[in-house]
Amino acid sequence: MKFNIIKKDYGICLNKPDYFLAFSDFTVSDGIDIVENVNVIKAKDDFNATAKKAETFNRSQGSYIAKAAESIDYFTNTYDDLTIFTFMANDIVLEDFSENLKVDNSPKGFADARINLSHIIYLDKAISPKDLLEIFKIITNIKAKKLASMDLPLHIQNILNTNDFLAVLGNVPDTAGKSLDVNNAQFDDIDFNDLKIRIEDAIEISIEDAFEKSGLTFGILDYLVAEGILIGDLVEAGLEFVEVTDELKAKMESEILKSLADREVIALLLASIRLEQQINENGIREIVGSDYIYAGEVLGFAISNQIAGTKAILNFKRYVDAKHGIIYGLPPILDGAFAGLLAGCVSKVFDE
């Protein structure tokens, strides 16, 4: 690397005695800066507190920019002249829900929890301020595109990168001992077609690595939470037609959890969730929103059959027609799919 990395318990400093030219959204920054030090400081997002910590970090020597961050956990990936620092702040933990199922949770609660994946990108070239800005925009768009393509559960999307940061660093051109005139300096030419491909690959790998290192994985229960579907509500709806006892509740819950661990059931439920989202949020030209389609019932039929075979068919019809409990509040494709889940599970409960 062409710079030094200085680590302390409250921050990280990238130090380059012959200076960075930086474009950033840092807490302490002018946007475009010529600096010796780039700091990520563990502090609240407050200008004065961040500046004070940064001054202490740098011993008041050398110019700097600084970003307040919740976490200073990071890793680096290097590709020839391109180095990416990925900073990870994650309030989500993976908890056991049952013997075979896990769910993402947060001690802060999802209203206050955050997942921030932030980046500092260094390109070992003398880059003009105009090109730095263009690279900043490219990276911002690539990050947004990559995260959107992951189709994460809605409550995870809502807390993702609400306070991430980004800095793009290049070299200051050699001025042969003269003061730098940014407007007339000689900067390296940038092949943006090539650079965009390289950055896109690097950012995608960085995000995938960050999810893996943070232990961020998502399962069927996380997608149910995103849809507001709780196990207790499913148990209640599944036993609507019988006299409920604690024993039946326990059996129904056990059967639902067992079914939700079945890979075929998971696939069919996720298909229904994705289809519902695609039609309602993005629209399908050939499907008018008011048109009723039977895809939910087809998926529900397949789910009930996967759980309990043909004996679940009569129960499936009953749940589809009644639309009681949580089923009543679900949109049309999901109500068919989850009616199938309940029909299969109740068939298993009363078959035992």
Secondary structure, DSSP 8 states (H G I E B T S, - for coil): --SEEEEETTEEEEEEEEEEEEEE--SB--SEEEEEEEEEEES-S-HHHHHHHHHHHTTT-S-EEEEEES--EEEEEEETTEEEEEEEEE--EEEE-SSS-EEEE-TT-TTT--EEEEEEEEEEEE--HHHHHHHHHHHHHHHHHHHHHT---HHHHTTBTSS--EEEEEE----TTS---TTT-------HHHHHHHHHHHHHHHHHHHHHHHT----HHHHHHHTT--HHHHHHHHTTTS---HHHHHHHHHHHHHHHT-HHHHHHHHHHHHHHHIIIII-BTTB-TT---SHHHHHHHHHHHHHHGGGGHHHHHHHHHH--THHHHS-HHHHHHHHHHHHHHHHHHHH-
